[in-house]
Amino acid sequence: MHSLARDGLVLAAACVLVTASAFVALPRRAAGEAPLALIFPPWFDGAAAIERSASAGYRVLRTGRLESILIVAAPAAAGETPVPPAEAWFALSLDGLAGCLDRSRDAAGA
């Protein structure tokens, strides 16, 4: 394998590891907390993400910076932790993250 190709693979692997580590370190949703962000794959359009979230019982509050990010209220089930839609990559608590995942007020037209 050429040196340049090997270096590219090492760089790509390092980027994947750093990104995965950052997502693992983010705070996770604890039972009874709301709202939270549902992160869908980037190729999901807004309508598909909203449909999947609503069918799982989540109430969509607003969209995030990308169409594939939704800010939702978890379904209220007594003593149960709601299960995110199967297609969602992450369900994250918004404690300290609302500004990172939410659209800015200027972009939202507010």
N, C-alpha and C positions, 0 to 999 in steps of 0.2 A: 504494500500500500504506500502510496506517495505521502511524503511528509505533509504536504498541504491538505490532503484529504483527511489524514489522521488528526491534524490540528483542528480541522473543521468539526470532526466528530467529537473531539474532546471539548471544544467550545460549546457545541450544541448540548452535549450531556451535562455540562456545568450549568448552562442556562436552565435546563429542565429541572435539575436538582435544586437550584436556588429558588425557582418559582414554586416548586412543590413544597419546599421548606417554608416559604413565606405563607402559603395557604394553610399549611398544617398549624402554623403558629398563631393564626387568627383566632379570635375568641369564637367558640361554638355556642349555639343556642342552648340555653338551659330551659327546662320545663317551666311553663307559665310565663315566659317572657315574650313580649311582642313589641314592636314589629321586628321583622328580620328580612334579610335579603336572600332571595333564591337566585343562584347563579346557574344559568343554563349554558350549554355550549354556544360559542359565538355565532355559529351558523343558524341558530334558532332565530326566527323573526319574532316580533313582539306578540303577534296574534297566537302563534303556537305556544309561546311561553305562558301567556295569559290563560289559554285554554287548559294546558296541563296543570297550572296552579289552581285554577277554579275547580277542575274535576277532582283534585286532591283535597278540596275543602278550604283552601286558602282564600282570603279576601284580598284582592289586589288594591293597594293603596296608591301606588304610583310606579312609574318606570324608573330605571336607573340611567346611568350614563350611556349604556348600550341597551339595545332592545332586548338583549338576552338576560338582563338583570332586572328583577322585579322586587319592589319593596312591598311586602305583604304582611297581613295580620294572620297569625296562626289560628287554625280552628280551635275553638274552645271545647276541649274534651276533658272531663273531670279526671284528673290524675294521670292522663296519658300524654306522652310526648308525641306530637303529630309527626307523621312520616312525610318527608318531602317527596315530590313527584320523582319517579324513577329516573327521568331524564335529567333532573337537576344535578349539577356537579357538587354544589355546596349549598348548605343552608346556614347562613351566618347571622349572629346577633349583630345589631347595629350599634352596640355600645362602642362609641369612639370611632365608628367607621362610616357614619351617615354621610359625611362630607366626601368620602372617597368613592362611594358607590352610587350616591344620589346625583341627579342632575343639578347643576347650579341654578340659582333662581333666574339669572340672566338668560340661560339657555331655555328655561321652561317658560319664559315670557311673563314672569311674575314681577 
